[in-house]
Amino acid sequence: MSKKSSLLSDGMVNRTVSEQNIKESILHHLRYSLVHLPEQATPRDWWLALSLAIRDRITDDMSDTQIVHNRDNVRRVYYLSMEYLMGRMLINNAHNIGVYDDAKQAIEELGLDWEQICDEEMDMGLGNGGLGRLAACFLDSLATLDLPAIGYGIYYEFGLFKQEFQQGKQVEHPDTWLKYGTPWDIIRPEYSQTIQYYGRVETVFDSAGNARPVWVDTRSVMGVPFDIPVAGYDTKTVNFLRLWSSHSTEDFDLEEFNKGDYVEAVRSKAMGETISKVLYPNDQNANGKELRLVQQYFFVACSLADILRRFEKMNSNWTSLPEKATIQLNDTHPAIAIAELTRILLDDKHLDWDTTWDIVTRTFAYTNHTLLPEALEKWSVGLFEKVLPRHLQLIYEINHRFMGEVAQHWPGRNDILQALSIIEEGDHKMIRMAHLAVIGSHTVNGVAALHSQLLKTDLFPHFDQFYPGKFTNKTNGITPRRWLLNCNPGLVDLFKQYGINSEWPKHLEHLRKLENFLDDTVFLDAFMAVKHQNKVQLAAIIQKECGIEVDPSALFDVQIKRLHEYKRQHLTLLNILTLYRRVLNNPDMNMVPRVFIFGAKAAPGYALAKNIIYAINAVAEVINNDPRTQGKLKVAFLPNYRVSLASHIIPAADLSEQISTAGKEASGTGNMKLALNGALTIGTMDGANVEILEEVGPDNIFIFGLNVDQVQDLDRSGYNPHHYYHQDSELKAALDWLCSGHFSPHNSHAFDDIRYSLLDGGDPYKVMADYRAYMDCQQRVSDAYQDRPRWARMAVINTARMGKFSSDRTIQEYADEIWKLPAHSV
């Protein structure tokens, strides 16, 4: 049926027809938007036409949402994040607005392959890992819960990087996801913002002789916003993600161009556009550090200008800003927003300090995502003075006033003053952005119960004492739409067959009904049949991407996440080497066949992480070509890990590796996604693993290793990794073998850095200490996998009991307890 609409007096569209003719819309866009006839169209053309047809339906609701929110002058949450790992949008959007079945049927009626068309979409690569994917899940939940919200970030022309392996080593290539544009963005040039940076501060006097600082001789850059609609599931609310693209405020210099100096003619234009060019420039050098600081200020300044523009349209009293806008800082990257809002209210709006600081501290809230000191951002005072001289003055003033309060609270305690100061003293003074975020926010939250407790006891103990009640917990979550409904259709169909109602994507706790079938062997067999079919599909991807043939009946042991020492992919490598030795030395041993599957990118400047990737690939090359394993052991490292690849790996996983050193992983969300899809977790008592254990029970998860207190006790007592190395013959043999040159015949010292880190380097992440407990736990995994009915029952329990880990629950807690944000239906 054709769409019937009527325009209401307030501009809202009233839709009265329930079913949309998707096929007609696709053909319309193919002809009039893309100027193609069906017989000429490529798969990408069909994908674009389909996406535009879906977008038409989303933008209607987006317009209505903004009309209602603006008309009612609602309170909004503004989510500031450097990353949004959105992945592909088509299938998610089709599900959320309820046209997935119609769209699929339309494509098939046009004689096209649905999966082939959907595979034309490139991942929207605006993030690195868990931080960016969490932000994407939160946007989905905000819209689903009818909460007025806008996300802000950067419209990176190039994502993190495209990963390739050459002779087993990671090689980075530009992620050209935006090369041919995307159907999902909407350019909003009318809301462009021009911001200033660099320059100097001078003191000027008004006619009454009063001095005030003025930021002068600045450079400018323009931020042009692109909006990505974010549709809620089973609701009319469509919020949006506003991403800023940097543009020079000057075009090329025509005079220089006419002289023939072409490079100089476009220099300022190129410099302006560099800011939003690439996600996370390598900050191992001074230029990279400077660009990263400029990036952070660019998106924060543009976003705040946009927030205040929206506020001023409907409000005139600045003290009411916290009543209309609550701003969430996603980690320390946007923490400069505290100084920027202070500058605007003081310098541009001419409010006094006390009023300004009261507004600022009632507006911001801060989410901490890490306990690792190196991940808590610090900037040198010299760099800050160069790029943001006025903000440096304000940070010193904020710190001066705060230090006065601390001195009154703890008289004579210079040690506490040093611990809490925003300015870290030393040979090179540094600005602690996490401290600025804590001081300038009304609430600080961690992202798992254990993490939030460690924030108070280990990372910020004096802040917690000074600000009683400021620190709280909001355990992370994942959207069940993306991470079950979209990526595991076989399991969704099984739910339908067994009467699990359609409410579960919005109320994940409804999956507890699956426990009614724990003694139903037919259901358990069907559940595992779905898992097997997902493994068949992943096996085909492994064959295509890696050239490795794997057996879908083997145990699929999966470790997918950022490559970092604390996540301990090298502990899994030691397990692989140990199993390999066992198979070779005892060919008749009863061993559960395993396929170890990795997906991970290492930061370009993180040499040891890249060496671990090389080591895994080098070991895999030998094992996968050794007939003596009799197919009992395979290793596949899938290149270019991303959201769309994860959506194939996660439903196929049997075992989920969550083996970070206790006290190092803030939360984890991969653990939730894998468990929701029926994978069993092997993990430490770290991050959200603790809460997953509480939900599924100790009989349905494999926990091993040191806990946080034991890790700290080892550090205090003088940890010696050599002790474990010499005490455990299998551990010693595995590490010696890795570093013997057997797996790197052209360079016998290729993996010396790994050996050094684990032994003489002090093994900071306790790989050696946890090795034996890990190996013993892996044996328990093998024993359980051989008992197929038991394994099936455990897998179903994991899927059934993940209700707590819906991002809808997380966001509702933020809305109720931090943002005080009511829902506002359209």
Secondary structure, 3 states (H helix, E strand, C coil): CCCCEEECCCCCEEECCCCCCHHHHHHHHHHHCCCCCHHHCCHHHHHHHHHHHHHHHHHHHHHHHHHHHHHCCCCEEEEECCCEEEECCHHHHHHHCCCHHHHHHHHHHCCCCHHHHHCCCCCEEECCCHHHHHHHHHHHHHHHCCCCEEEEEECCCECCCEEEEECCEEEEECCCCCCCCCCCCEECHHHCEEEEECCEEEEEECCCCCEEEEEECCEEEEEEEEEEEEECCCCCCEEEEEEEEEEECCCCCHHHHHHCCHHHHCHHHHHHHHCCCECCCCCCCHHHHHHHHHHHHHHHHHHHHHHHHHHHHHCCCHHHHHHHEEEEEECCCCCHHHHHHHHHHHHHCCCCHHHHHHHHHHHEEEECCCCCHHHCCEEEHHHHHHHCHHHHHHHHHHHHHHHHHHHHHCCCCHHHHHHHCCEECCCCCEEEHHHHHHHCCCEEEECCHHHHHHHHHHHCHHHHHHCCCCEEECCCCECHHHHHHHCCHHHHHHHHHCCCCCCCCCCHHHHHHHHHHCCCHHHHHHHHHHHHHHHHHHHHHHHHHHCCCCCCCCEEEEEECCCCHHHCHHHHHHHHHHHHHHHHHCCCCCCCCEEEEEECCCCCCCHHHHHHHHHHHHHHHHHHCCHHHCCCEEEEECCCCCHHHHHHHHHHCCEEEECCCCCCCCCCCHHHHHHHCCCEEEECCCCCHHHHHHHHCHHHCEECCCCHHHHHHHHHHCCCHHHHHHHCHHHHHHHHHHCCCCCCCCCCCCCHHHHHHHCCCCCCCCHHHHHHHHHHHHHHHHHHHHCHHHHHHHHHHHHHCCHHHEHHHHHHHHHHHHHCCCCCCC
